[in-house]
Amino acid sequence: MELFLKKYIIRRFIFLSAKPKDPIQVIVSPKTLNVPVGSPAKFLCSAKSDTSYNIVWTMGLSSPLPLGAFDDKGVLMIPDSRRFHTGSYTCTVSNEFSSDQGSVQLRVGGKNID
């Protein structure tokens, strides 16, 4: 009985891990954003995929996000943009079968005059 149960679990795991027919494809928007100092900035990242996936935002290709920037379920948020936030950000979407990256550009400059 124990042997049968182990076989069943292994077969089920293989079935659930079937490789999707299409590789994962990242979608980011907007590609470029210009904001005044002190204004919020927001970039969206999602993916086309047949399976579940993880999203990670980084500054450049692999640096941690700078102070004041955070990832909220695939949305890169910078509520109070400063000049040091200027730069390239990368969204990496991955699952156990494939990964893809998309880059966005943020430019922070000038003053926010209300």
All heavy atoms as an XYZ file, in Angstrom:
883
protein
N       0.826     -1.199      0.000
C       0.000      0.000      0.000
C       0.867      1.260      0.000
O       0.596      2.189     -0.714
C      -0.915     -0.035      1.227
C      -1.788      1.167      1.342
S      -3.319      0.850      0.489
C      -4.271      2.208      0.996
N       1.927      1.267      0.801
C       2.797      2.432      0.872
C       3.474      2.695     -0.475
O       3.587      3.831     -0.908
C       3.850      2.232      1.958
C       4.695      3.466      2.179
C       5.649      3.258      3.331
O       5.246      2.723      4.364
O       6.816      3.616      3.164
N       3.917      1.671     -1.149
C       4.549      1.812     -2.455
C       3.573      2.421     -3.456
O       3.918      3.317     -4.209
C       5.062      0.459     -2.939
C       5.748      0.457     -4.307
C       6.954      1.394     -4.265
C       6.178     -0.935     -4.674
N       2.347      1.961     -3.471
C       1.331      2.497     -4.365
C       1.101      3.978     -4.109
O       1.016      4.775     -5.032
C       0.017      1.719     -4.206
C      -1.094      2.310     -5.010
C      -1.169      2.102     -6.378
C      -2.064      3.090     -4.410
C      -2.189      2.645     -7.124
C      -3.093      3.647     -5.145
C      -3.157      3.425     -6.499
N       1.025      4.383     -2.875
C       0.802      5.778     -2.516
C       1.949      6.651     -3.007
O       1.732      7.717     -3.566
C       0.636      5.918     -1.002
C       0.351      7.330     -0.475
C      -0.932      7.866     -1.096
C       0.230      7.308      1.034
N       3.167      6.201     -2.848
C       4.323      6.969     -3.318
C       4.298      7.124     -4.832
O       4.577      8.165     -5.365
C       5.622      6.297     -2.876
C       5.928      6.485     -1.419
C       7.235      5.826     -1.048
C       7.492      5.979      0.431
N       8.725      5.306      0.849
N       3.941      6.076     -5.543
C       3.852      6.155     -6.997
C       2.796      7.181     -7.414
O       3.001      7.966     -8.313
C       3.496      4.788     -7.581
C       4.640      3.948     -7.962
C       4.114      2.676     -8.584
C       4.974      2.256     -9.726
N       4.567      0.980    -10.266
N       1.677      7.155     -6.773
C       0.590      8.076     -7.097
C       1.021      9.522     -6.887
O       0.797     10.378     -7.732
C      -0.639      7.766     -6.235
C      -1.756      8.735     -6.459
C      -2.538      8.677     -7.611
C      -2.021      9.748     -5.544
C      -3.554      9.583     -7.836
C      -3.033     10.656     -5.764
C      -3.796     10.571     -6.907
O      -4.785     11.480     -7.115
N       1.680      9.795     -5.788
C       2.137     11.153     -5.504
C       3.150     11.603     -6.553
O       3.078     12.704     -7.066
C       2.719     11.253     -4.082
C       1.584     11.103     -3.060
C       3.438     12.573     -3.872
C       2.039     10.990     -1.634
N       4.068     10.755     -6.917
C       5.062     11.112     -7.923
C       4.389     11.398     -9.257
O       4.663     12.392     -9.903
C       6.125     10.004     -8.061
C       6.980      9.962     -6.795
C       7.002     10.226     -9.280
C       7.895      8.757     -6.713
N       3.479     10.572     -9.664
C       2.771     10.816    -10.924
C       1.974     12.113    -10.881
O       1.947     12.855    -11.834
C       1.840      9.652    -11.231
C       2.561      8.450    -11.730
C       1.598      7.383    -12.130
N       2.323      6.190    -12.538
C       1.801      5.009    -12.615
N       0.525      4.831    -12.318
N       2.527      3.986    -12.997
N       1.360     12.385     -9.785
C       0.581     13.622     -9.663
C       1.498     14.838     -9.749
O       1.180     15.819    -10.398
C      -0.180     13.618     -8.342
C      -1.076     14.811     -8.196
C      -1.950     14.702     -6.993
N      -2.764     15.888     -6.901
C      -3.361     16.285     -5.840
N      -3.276     15.583     -4.728
N      -4.080     17.378     -5.829
N       2.652     14.784     -9.105
C       3.603     15.892     -9.137
C       4.062     16.156    -10.567
O       4.103     17.284    -11.018
C       4.803     15.585     -8.241
C       5.865     16.634     -8.305
C       5.699     17.836     -7.643
C       7.010     16.428     -9.038
C       6.666     18.818     -7.711
C       7.985     17.398     -9.117
C       7.820     18.594     -8.458
N       4.356     15.122    -11.296
C       4.788     15.283    -12.684
C       3.671     15.910    -13.508
O       3.897     16.809    -14.298
C       5.239     13.933    -13.277
C       6.529     13.488    -12.589
C       5.437     14.022    -14.780
C       6.932     12.063    -12.899
N       2.464     15.487    -13.299
C       1.336     16.049    -14.026
C       1.179     17.539    -13.737
O       0.992     18.334    -14.640
C       0.049     15.296    -13.663
C      -1.162     15.885    -14.290
C      -1.429     15.703    -15.639
C      -2.041     16.648    -13.533
C      -2.543     16.262    -16.225
C      -3.160     17.209    -14.115
C      -3.416     17.014    -15.459
N       1.287     17.934    -12.484
C       1.130     19.338    -12.124
C       2.294     20.195    -12.604
O       2.167     21.389    -12.737
C       0.992     19.486    -10.602
C      -0.293     18.935    -10.012
C      -0.255     19.037     -8.488
C      -1.500     19.658    -10.571
N       3.437     19.569    -12.872
C       4.612     20.303    -13.303
C       4.814     20.247    -14.814
O       5.893     20.508    -15.299
C       5.855     19.745    -12.605
O       5.750     19.938    -11.230
N       3.791     19.895    -15.543
C       3.924     19.822    -16.992
C       4.359     21.174    -17.550
O       3.826     22.216    -17.185
C       2.601     19.404    -17.609
N       5.355     21.130    -18.412
C       5.909     22.350    -18.975
C       4.866     23.040    -19.859
O       4.235     22.404    -20.707
C       7.163     22.022    -19.782
C       7.891     23.237    -20.240
C       9.221     22.870    -20.857
C       9.943     24.130    -21.259
N      11.247     23.866    -21.790
N       4.668     24.362    -19.681
C       3.700     25.076    -20.522
C       4.193     25.127    -21.971
O       5.386     25.037    -22.235
C       3.651     26.472    -19.902
C       4.881     26.603    -19.095
C       5.309     25.225    -18.710
N       3.263     25.291    -22.900
C       3.656     25.282    -24.309
C       4.355     26.577    -24.727
O       5.162     26.571    -25.636
C       2.454     25.004    -25.203
C       1.378     26.055    -25.171
C       0.246     25.703    -26.106
C      -0.777     26.830    -26.107
N      -1.803     26.631    -27.089
N       4.077     27.688    -24.073
C       4.709     28.965    -24.408
C       5.551     29.464    -23.244
O       5.138     29.348    -22.091
C       3.645     30.020    -24.732
C       2.862     29.681    -25.983
O       3.475     29.165    -26.937
O       1.642     29.926    -26.004
N       6.728     30.046    -23.522
C       7.538     30.607    -22.437
C       6.863     31.842    -21.845
O       6.029     32.481    -22.485
C       8.862     30.974    -23.121
C       8.528     31.107    -24.561
C       7.361     30.201    -24.817
N       7.234     32.161    -20.640
C       6.702     33.323    -19.956
C       7.102     34.597    -20.703
O       8.180     34.651    -21.294
C       7.193     33.323    -18.488
C       6.303     34.168    -17.614
C       8.633     33.736    -18.392
C       6.503     33.892    -16.144
N       6.212     35.590    -20.732
C       6.487     36.843    -21.442
C       6.113     38.015    -20.550
O       4.971     38.149    -20.129
C       5.696     36.884    -22.743
C       5.970     38.096    -23.576
C       5.162     38.088    -24.863
O       4.270     37.263    -25.065
N       5.450     39.023    -25.717
N       7.094     38.870    -20.243
C       6.881     40.005    -19.354
C       6.259     41.178    -20.109
O       6.504     41.375    -21.303
C       8.202     40.434    -18.660
C       9.151     41.080    -19.638
C       7.941     41.359    -17.506
N       5.428     41.938    -19.383
C       4.791     43.145    -19.917
C       4.999     44.251    -18.891
O       4.603     44.095    -17.723
C       3.277     42.925    -20.133
C       3.043     41.731    -21.056
C       2.624     44.192    -20.664
C       1.653     41.153    -20.962
N       5.655     45.356    -19.291
C       5.861     46.485    -18.391
C       5.267     47.747    -19.017
O       5.247     47.907    -20.230
C       7.361     46.728    -18.072
C       7.912     45.604    -17.227
C       8.186     46.904    -19.324
N       4.795     48.646    -18.151
C       4.275     49.914    -18.645
C       4.228     50.938    -17.508
O       3.984     50.555    -16.371
C       2.911     49.689    -19.292
O       1.856     50.163    -18.535
N       4.473     52.208    -17.804
C       4.988     52.719    -19.074
C       6.467     52.374    -19.220
O       7.119     52.022    -18.241
C       4.789     54.227    -18.953
C       4.910     54.494    -17.476
C       4.321     53.274    -16.805
N       6.992     52.495    -20.408
C       8.413     52.207    -20.643
C       9.296     53.338    -20.101
O      10.390     53.088    -19.630
C       8.695     52.030    -22.135
C       7.990     50.854    -22.743
C       8.718     49.585    -22.439
C       8.101     48.441    -23.225
N       8.746     47.199    -22.943
N       8.813     54.570    -20.202
C       9.553     55.743    -19.724
C       8.587     56.663    -18.992
O       7.447     56.829    -19.421
C      10.183     56.515    -20.903
O      11.038     55.634    -21.619
C      10.981     57.706    -20.424
N       9.059     57.231    -17.889
C       8.237     58.144    -17.104
C       9.097     59.311    -16.643
O      10.190     59.114    -16.120
C       7.656     57.397    -15.900
C       6.639     58.121    -15.027
C       5.418     58.548    -15.840
C       6.217     57.234    -13.863
N       8.616     60.524    -16.881
C       9.268     61.747    -16.411
C       8.374     62.387    -15.361
O       7.201     62.656    -15.641
C       9.471     62.737    -17.568
C      10.345     62.179    -18.657
O      11.473     61.792    -18.408
N       9.826     62.117    -19.866
N       8.913     62.599    -14.162
C       8.122     63.202    -13.089
C       8.930     64.303    -12.407
O      10.154     64.232    -12.343
C       7.674     62.164    -12.029
C       6.782     61.103    -12.639
C       8.858     61.528    -11.336
N       8.237     65.325    -11.867
C       8.928     66.336    -11.064
C       9.332     65.769     -9.704
O       8.741     64.788     -9.233
C       7.879     67.430    -10.882
C       6.751     67.105    -11.786
C       6.838     65.648    -12.099
N      10.320     66.371     -9.082
C      10.736     65.978     -7.735
C       9.528     66.051     -6.806
O       8.747     67.005     -6.851
C      11.869     66.898     -7.220
C      12.157     66.635     -5.752
C      13.131     66.712     -8.048
N       9.348     65.041     -5.983
C       8.256     65.011     -5.014
C       6.982     64.366     -5.517
O       6.051     64.131     -4.749
N       6.919     64.056     -6.808
C       5.721     63.438     -7.386
C       5.807     61.914     -7.306
O       6.894     61.350     -7.258
C       5.564     63.840     -8.849
O       5.300     65.211     -8.949
N       4.659     61.249     -7.326
C       4.677     59.789     -7.324
C       5.044     59.226     -8.698
O       4.800     59.865     -9.724
C       3.247     59.403     -6.950
C       2.420     60.573     -7.338
C       3.303     61.781     -7.212
N       5.634     58.043     -8.698
C       5.926     57.312     -9.931
C       5.425     55.888     -9.743
O       5.531     55.315     -8.661
C       7.424     57.314    -10.208
N       4.862     55.331    -10.821
C       4.310     53.983    -10.746
C       4.531     53.266    -12.070
O       4.250     53.822    -13.131
C       2.813     54.064    -10.432
C       2.114     52.728    -10.362
C       0.722     52.825     -9.778
C      -0.285     53.251    -10.806
N      -1.673     53.113    -10.313
N       5.064     52.045    -11.984
C       5.260     51.192    -13.151
C       4.563     49.859    -12.893
O       4.639     49.313    -11.797
C       6.745     50.917    -13.393
C       7.529     52.132    -13.795
C       8.225     52.859    -12.846
C       7.582     52.543    -15.119
C       8.959     53.977    -13.205
C       8.311     53.664    -15.488
C       9.009     54.383    -14.531
N       3.909     49.336    -13.922
C       3.195     48.067    -13.809
C       3.991     46.955    -14.486
O       4.572     47.165    -15.549
C       1.830     48.164    -14.479
C       0.935     49.321    -14.042
C      -0.330     49.349    -14.880
C       0.610     49.210    -12.579
N       3.990     45.783    -13.863
C       4.641     44.610    -14.441
C       3.706     43.420    -14.299
O       3.178     43.163    -13.215
C       5.968     44.327    -13.724
S       6.838     42.895    -14.392
N       3.502     42.715    -15.398
C       2.708     41.491    -15.377
C       3.314     40.542    -16.406
O       4.332     40.855    -17.020
C       1.235     41.787    -15.688
O       1.112     42.331    -16.987
N       2.674     39.411    -16.588
C       3.224     38.434    -17.526
C       2.122     37.643    -18.200
O       1.045     37.458    -17.650
C       4.166     37.488    -16.794
N       2.440     37.180    -19.389
C       1.608     36.195    -20.068
C       2.228     34.850    -19.751
O       3.394     34.605    -20.075
C       1.614     36.428    -21.578
C       0.873     37.657    -22.017
C       0.891     37.758    -23.523
C       0.210     39.031    -23.980
N       0.238     39.167    -25.443
N       1.463     34.005    -19.086
C       1.988     32.698    -18.700
C       0.845     31.732    -18.435
O      -0.209     32.135    -17.943
C       2.849     32.833    -17.441
O       3.291     31.579    -17.004
N       1.083     30.466    -18.749
C       0.099     29.407    -18.476
C       0.179     28.924    -17.038
O      -0.683     28.195    -16.583
C       0.331     28.215    -19.414
C       0.120     28.580    -20.875
O      -0.651     29.518    -21.152
O       0.735     27.918    -21.738
N       1.254     29.296    -16.336
C       1.456     28.834    -14.962
C       1.689     30.032    -14.049
O       1.896     31.150    -14.506
C       2.674     27.890    -14.879
O       3.830     28.606    -15.293
C       2.496     26.670    -15.753
N       1.688     29.790    -12.753
C       1.934     30.871    -11.800
C       3.384     31.341    -11.913
O       4.245     30.613    -12.415
C       1.631     30.412    -10.379
O       2.449     29.327    -10.040
N       3.644     32.562    -11.461
C       4.973     33.144    -11.610
C       5.256     34.114    -10.471
O       4.351     34.553     -9.764
C       5.114     33.857    -12.963
C       4.027     34.858    -13.247
C       4.109     36.170    -12.792
C       2.899     34.494    -13.979
C       3.108     37.086    -13.058
C       1.895     35.403    -14.254
C       2.006     36.699    -13.798
O       1.008     37.605    -14.052
N       6.536     34.461    -10.337
C       6.991     35.446     -9.347
C       7.446     36.702    -10.075
O       8.011     36.611    -11.170
C       8.172     34.898     -8.543
C       7.774     33.717     -7.702
O       6.733     33.719     -7.064
N       8.599     32.692     -7.714
N       7.231     37.859     -9.443
C       7.683     39.132     -9.996
C       8.630     39.774     -8.993
O       8.324     39.856     -7.809
C       6.494     40.087    -10.251
C       5.556     39.500    -11.302
C       6.989     41.464    -10.661
C       4.328     40.335    -11.565
N       9.779     40.244     -9.500
C      10.753     40.950     -8.670
C      11.221     42.191     -9.416
O      11.665     42.099    -10.568
C      11.977     40.052     -8.348
C      13.009     40.830     -7.556
C      11.548     38.809     -7.599
N      11.125     43.361     -8.769
C      11.656     44.612     -9.315
C      13.030     44.872     -8.720
O      13.243     44.674     -7.523
C      10.759     45.789     -8.954
C       9.554     45.964     -9.821
C       8.275     45.592     -9.524
C       9.505     46.584    -11.106
N       7.439     45.937    -10.556
C       8.175     46.559    -11.541
C      10.474     47.160    -11.936
C       7.765     47.083    -12.761
C      10.069     47.692    -13.159
C       8.729     47.644    -13.563
N      13.965     45.332     -9.552
C      15.288     45.735     -9.092
C      15.654     47.054     -9.761
O      15.063     47.437    -10.775
C      16.362     44.689     -9.458
O      16.350     44.474    -10.868
C      16.138     43.382     -8.732
N      16.624     47.748     -9.188
C      17.166     48.932     -9.854
C      18.309     48.434    -10.723
O      19.124     47.621    -10.280
C      17.651     49.975     -8.864
C      18.043     51.270     -9.543
S      18.148     52.618     -8.366
C      18.096     54.005     -9.505
N      18.370     48.894    -11.966
C      19.344     48.345    -12.898
C      18.991     46.888    -13.155
O      17.821     46.525    -13.206
N      20.007     46.049    -13.274
C      19.733     44.629    -13.528
C      19.567     43.799    -12.270
O      18.865     42.800    -12.275
C      20.841     44.032    -14.397
C      20.871     44.517    -15.838
C      22.075     43.952    -16.571
C      19.590     44.162    -16.563
N      20.224     44.226    -11.163
C      20.158     43.362     -9.981
C      20.305     44.079     -8.648
O      20.348     43.433     -7.612
C      21.240     42.279    -10.085
O      22.517     42.883    -10.142
N      20.374     45.404     -8.644
C      20.529     46.126     -7.371
C      19.196     46.226     -6.641
O      18.141     46.289     -7.275
C      21.064     47.536     -7.624
O      22.347     47.485     -8.212
N      19.245     46.280     -5.315
C      17.998     46.455     -4.562
C      17.338     47.787     -4.909
O      18.000     48.721     -5.364
C      18.454     46.449     -3.103
C      19.871     46.034     -3.092
C      20.418     46.189     -4.464
N      16.040     47.847     -4.683
C      15.328     49.110     -4.911
C      15.845     50.170     -3.944
O      16.150     49.865     -2.787
C      13.821     48.913     -4.717
C      13.142     47.999     -5.736
C      11.677     47.798     -5.359
C      13.268     48.565     -7.142
N      15.924     51.418     -4.395
C      16.415     52.477     -3.513
C      15.407     52.820     -2.423
O      14.220     52.462     -2.508
C      16.632     53.655     -4.457
C      15.719     53.415     -5.599
C      15.602     51.922     -5.724
N      15.878     53.521     -1.416
C      15.038     53.963     -0.307
C      13.806     54.687     -0.841
O      13.914     55.544     -1.719
C      15.847     54.895      0.599
C      15.162     55.379      1.859
C      14.899     54.210      2.799
C      16.011     56.431      2.552
N      12.651     54.330     -0.346
C      11.406     54.980     -0.749
C      10.692     54.296     -1.902
O       9.561     54.630     -2.213
N      11.328     53.332     -2.543
C      10.704     52.582     -3.636
C      10.325     51.196     -3.121
O      11.050     50.609     -2.325
C      11.665     52.464     -4.813
N       9.188     50.683     -3.577
C       8.786     49.344     -3.148
C       7.940     48.667     -4.212
O       7.358     49.317     -5.079
C       8.053     49.383     -1.797
C       6.779     50.172     -1.809
C       5.554     49.563     -2.043
C       6.793     51.546     -1.572
C       4.375     50.291     -2.049
C       5.617     52.285     -1.566
C       4.404     51.659     -1.813
N       7.888     47.355     -4.132
C       7.135     46.512     -5.050
C       5.848     46.098     -4.347
O       5.882     45.492     -3.285
C       7.986     45.294     -5.404
C       7.281     44.295     -6.303
O       6.111     44.503     -6.659
O       7.911     43.283     -6.638
N       4.708     46.436     -4.933
C       3.409     46.066     -4.380
C       2.703     45.148     -5.377
O       2.019     45.618     -6.274
C       2.577     47.306     -4.088
C       1.236     46.991     -3.461
O       1.067     45.890     -2.895
O       0.334     47.858     -3.533
N       2.933     43.839     -5.258
C       2.297     42.828     -6.113
C       2.535     43.104     -7.599
O       1.605     43.081     -8.402
C       0.810     42.743     -5.812
C       0.508     42.316     -4.402
C      -0.975     42.305     -4.129
C      -1.220     42.022     -2.668
N      -2.604     42.242     -2.290
N       3.774     43.408     -7.949
C       4.119     43.642     -9.345
C       4.062     45.089     -9.782
O       4.390     45.411    -10.916
N       3.662     45.982     -8.895
C       3.624     47.410     -9.203
C       4.780     48.084     -8.466
O       4.851     48.017     -7.242
C       2.281     48.046     -8.784
C       2.274     49.542     -9.101
C       1.113     47.342     -9.454
N       5.682     48.690     -9.228
C       6.782     49.446     -8.626
C       6.237     50.812     -8.235
O       5.754     51.557     -9.082
C       7.941     49.595     -9.608
C       9.090     50.487     -9.161
C       9.717     49.991     -7.867
C      10.131     50.608    -10.257
N       6.290     51.113     -6.951
C       5.740     52.370     -6.423
C       6.865     53.226     -5.835
O       7.687     52.725     -5.068
C       4.722     52.079     -5.318
C       3.585     51.184     -5.714
S       2.372     52.004     -6.748
C       1.722     53.206     -5.629
N       6.854     54.500     -6.191
C       7.746     55.487     -5.587
C       6.848     56.682     -5.254
O       6.586     57.524     -6.110
C       8.904     55.884     -6.523
C       9.662     54.632     -6.981
C       9.838     56.870     -5.824
C      10.720     54.878     -8.034
N       6.335     56.743     -4.042
C       5.350     57.773     -3.691
C       5.899     59.199     -3.702
O       5.157     60.141     -3.961
C       4.895     57.397     -2.275
C       5.370     56.010     -2.050
C       6.520     55.773     -2.972
N       7.191     59.361     -3.423
C       7.795     60.690     -3.297
C       9.137     60.677     -4.039
O      10.192     60.540     -3.429
C       7.977     61.007     -1.805
C       8.462     62.415     -1.546
O       8.334     63.277     -2.433
O       8.982     62.651     -0.443
N       9.086     60.828     -5.355
C      10.281     60.686     -6.191
C      11.335     61.748     -5.894
O      11.027     62.926     -5.754
C       9.899     60.787     -7.669
O       9.021     59.756     -8.022
N      12.567     61.293     -5.824
C      13.737     62.160     -5.632
C      14.713     61.914     -6.771
O      14.633     60.903     -7.460
C      14.413     61.873     -4.279
C      13.509     62.095     -3.091
C      13.169     63.552     -2.962
N      12.084     63.754     -2.013
C      11.379     64.860     -1.937
N      11.619     65.862     -2.752
N      10.418     64.982     -1.058
N      15.661     62.822     -6.940
C      16.614     62.691     -8.052
C      17.362     61.358     -8.017
O      17.676     60.793     -9.060
C      17.585     63.860     -8.054
C      16.918     65.156     -8.471
C      17.963     66.232     -8.732
N      17.336     67.544     -8.880
C      16.800     68.004    -10.002
N      16.797     67.249    -11.084
N      16.256     69.205    -10.047
N      17.668     60.840     -6.824
C      18.392     59.566     -6.759
C      17.555     58.379     -7.240
O      18.079     57.296     -7.466
C      18.960     59.293     -5.350
C      17.936     59.055     -4.282
C      17.416     57.789     -4.067
C      17.514     60.096     -3.462
C      16.473     57.563     -3.065
C      16.580     59.876     -2.463
C      16.056     58.613     -2.260
N      16.249     58.573     -7.440
C      15.407     57.522     -8.007
C      15.560     57.435     -9.529
O      15.119     56.454    -10.145
C      13.934     57.752     -7.665
C      13.616     57.529     -6.225
N      13.138     58.533     -5.410
C      13.713     56.427     -5.448
C      12.944     58.041     -4.189
N      13.294     56.767     -4.198
N      16.152     58.462    -10.152
C      16.348     58.466    -11.604
C      17.178     57.250    -12.014
O      18.184     56.938    -11.384
C      17.061     59.758    -12.054
O      16.197     60.862    -11.814
C      17.415     59.708    -13.534
N      16.725     56.564    -13.059
C      17.494     55.431    -13.560
C      16.627     54.370    -14.197
O      15.430     54.548    -14.423
N      17.253     53.247    -14.449
C      16.603     52.107    -15.067
C      16.170     51.115    -13.991
O      16.903     50.865    -13.033
C      17.588     51.443    -16.034
O      17.031     50.293    -16.588
N      14.978     50.559    -14.155
C      14.448     49.541    -13.256
C      14.092     48.315    -14.093
O      13.622     48.444    -15.227
C      13.215     50.053    -12.513
C      13.527     51.162    -11.541
C      13.621     52.481    -11.966
C      13.743     50.887    -10.200
C      13.923     53.504    -11.072
C      14.049     51.900     -9.296
C      14.134     53.209     -9.742
O      14.442     54.207     -8.859
N      14.312     47.140    -13.522
C      14.051     45.900    -14.243
C      13.035     45.050    -13.499
O      13.162     44.833    -12.300
C      15.356     45.084    -14.413
O      16.304     45.887    -15.116
C      15.116     43.798    -15.183
N      12.058     44.591    -14.233
C      11.080     43.639    -13.709
C      11.458     42.261    -14.234
O      11.546     42.061    -15.448
C       9.678     44.020    -14.178
S       8.450     42.791    -13.712
N      11.703     41.336    -13.320
C      12.005     39.960    -13.692
C      10.836     39.078    -13.294
O      10.416     39.069    -12.136
C      13.289     39.462    -12.991
O      14.368     40.331    -13.347
C      13.624     38.039    -13.409
N      10.300     38.386    -14.264
C       9.183     37.473    -14.041
C       9.703     36.066    -14.293
O      10.341     35.802    -15.307
C       8.014     37.796    -14.995
C       6.863     36.842    -14.781
C       7.555     39.228    -14.813
N       9.457     35.166    -13.338
C       9.992     33.817    -13.494
C       9.065     32.772    -12.882
O       8.272     33.059    -11.993
C      11.373     33.722    -12.850
O      11.283     33.985    -11.470
N       9.203     31.574    -13.401
C       8.599     30.398    -12.795
C       9.615     29.271    -12.936
O      10.763     29.520    -13.324
C       7.239     30.066    -13.424
C       7.319     29.785    -14.908
O       8.344     29.381    -15.434
N       6.212     30.019    -15.600
N       9.239     28.060    -12.642
C      10.216     26.973    -12.663
C      10.655     26.581    -14.068
O      11.635     25.857    -14.243
C       9.678     25.751    -11.917
C       8.432     25.160    -12.531
C       7.889     24.002    -11.714
O       8.630     23.023    -11.508
O       6.729     24.108    -11.285
N       9.994     27.102    -15.097
C      10.301     26.708    -16.464
C      11.043     27.766    -17.271
O      11.798     27.446    -18.174
C       9.012     26.338    -17.211
C       8.227     25.272    -16.518
C       7.032     25.576    -15.883
C       8.685     23.972    -16.483
C       6.307     24.598    -15.234
C       7.962     22.978    -15.832
C       6.778     23.296    -15.201
N      10.790     29.045    -16.999
C      11.414     30.101    -17.787
C      11.374     31.416    -17.023
O      10.771     31.521    -15.957
C      10.711     30.254    -19.141
O       9.377     30.697    -18.964
N      12.033     32.413    -17.594
C      11.999     33.753    -17.022
C      12.108     34.766    -18.150
O      12.541     34.441    -19.258
C      13.114     33.948    -16.001
O      14.369     33.904    -16.631
N      11.720     36.000    -17.841
C      11.812     37.087    -18.811
C      11.985     38.380    -18.033
O      11.610     38.463    -16.849
C      10.554     37.133    -19.686
C      10.711     38.016    -20.912
O      11.858     38.329    -21.304
O       9.675     38.403    -21.493
N      12.558     39.380    -18.676
C      12.777     40.667    -18.034
C      12.278     41.793    -18.919
O      12.323     41.692    -20.145
C      14.273     40.904    -17.771
C      14.870     39.970    -16.767
C      16.343     40.249    -16.538
O      17.067     40.606    -17.450
N      16.782     40.078    -15.305
N      11.825     42.854    -18.267
C      11.451     44.071    -18.962
C      12.021     45.248    -18.200
O      12.049     45.242    -16.970
N      12.501     46.255    -18.927
C      13.100     47.419    -18.281
C      12.266     48.667    -18.525
O      11.622     48.808    -19.568
C      14.521     47.658    -18.811
O      15.356     46.605    -18.413
N      12.303     49.552    -17.535
C      11.634     50.849    -17.625
C      12.641     51.921    -17.223
O      13.652     51.630    -16.594
C      10.379     50.910    -16.727
C       9.346     49.888    -17.172
C      10.738     50.706    -15.264
N      12.349     53.152    -17.596
C      13.240     54.264    -17.306
C      12.465     55.342    -16.551
O      11.385     55.735    -16.963
C      13.774     54.835    -18.628
C      14.950     55.724    -18.508
C      16.225     54.968    -18.144
O      16.372     53.797    -18.441
N      17.126     55.631    -17.475
N      13.041     55.802    -15.434
C      12.448     56.890    -14.661
C      13.397     58.077    -14.677
O      14.592     57.926    -14.411
C      12.192     56.459    -13.211
C      11.674     57.547    -12.269
C      10.308     58.072    -12.714
C      11.610     57.032    -10.841
N      12.849     59.254    -14.986
C      13.616     60.496    -14.923
C      12.907     61.423    -13.952
O      11.729     61.740    -14.134
C      13.715     61.134    -16.302
C      14.541     60.333    -17.272
C      14.705     61.041    -18.622
N      15.346     60.150    -19.570
C      14.696     59.390    -20.444
N      13.387     59.419    -20.498
N      15.353     58.613    -21.279
N      13.632     61.834    -12.927
C      13.084     62.734    -11.914
C      13.839     64.054    -12.023
O      15.062     64.090    -11.935
C      13.234     62.161    -10.488
C      12.646     63.116     -9.463
C      12.597     60.789    -10.387
N      13.103     65.159    -12.198
C      13.759     66.450    -12.308
C      12.763     67.585    -12.189
O      11.559     67.397    -12.286
N      13.270     68.759    -11.942
C      12.405     69.928    -11.809
C      11.652     69.927    -10.500
O      11.866     69.076     -9.636
N      10.777     70.869    -10.345
C       9.996     71.002     -9.114
C       8.532     70.763     -9.398
O       8.022     71.091    -10.471
C      10.173     72.382     -8.500
C      11.564     72.643     -7.999
C      11.635     73.995     -7.335
C      13.045     74.233     -6.814
N      13.173     75.521     -6.163
N       7.846     70.231     -8.434
C       6.401     70.038     -8.534
C       5.736     71.287     -7.983
O       5.753     71.541     -6.782
C       5.978     68.799     -7.745
C       4.538     68.429     -7.991
O       3.858     69.068     -8.790
N       4.082     67.404     -7.329
N       5.166     72.092     -8.864
C       4.521     73.339     -8.427
C       3.026     73.165     -8.520
O       2.464     72.937     -9.589
C       4.971     74.521     -9.317
C       6.494     74.662     -9.262
C       4.284     75.802     -8.904
C       7.046     75.673    -10.241
N       2.364     73.235     -7.365
C       0.901     73.093     -7.340
C       0.230     74.437     -7.264
O       0.665     75.365     -6.690
C       0.475     72.234     -6.137
C       0.921     70.792     -6.319
O       1.030     70.337     -7.483
O       1.150     70.121     -5.291
